Structures are given as C-alpha cells and as structure tokens.
C-alpha cells in the first residue's frame, strides 16, 4: 500500500514537495500534466499555490470557471 501524504508545499516552477506519513519526502514536477484540460487551472500560480493535503491526498480547492456555472 502506498503511504499517505502528510503535507505538501510549493517549490519553484510547477513543482511540489510532498511529505508522507512515513517521513519520506518526494518532489513532483506537475508541468507534464498542465497540457491536459483538466489541469489548466493549475497554470495560474496563485491557484497552484493553494495545494493542500486532505485525508492523505494532495489536492487543490475546487475550481469553478464561468464555463462550468
């Protein structure tokens, strides 16, 4: 079973550092995902910086654009 995330912090560019409950820290570059439509909101730096961990999962707040309302 994969360890659950404990915390996440934003690094340079579109990278995050995730700390897991087992103490391990890993860096993840989100840049390759930004070409997919579902990840487009993450291109906005202020939104990207809202990363958080809930119930062991790295996530961002729900994004609502005018197109989805």
C-alpha positions, 0 to 999 in steps of 0.5 A: 500500500502506498503511504499517505501524504502528510503535507505538501508545499510549493517549490519553484516552477510547477513543482511540489514537495510532498511529505508522507506519513512515513517521513519520506519526502518526494518532489513532483514536477506537475508541468507534464500534466498542465497540457491536459484540460483538466489541469489548466487551472493549475497554470495560474500560480496563485491557484497552484499555490493553494495545494493542500493535503486532505485525508492523505491526498494532495489536492487543490480547492475546487475550481469553478470557471464561468464555463462550468456555472 
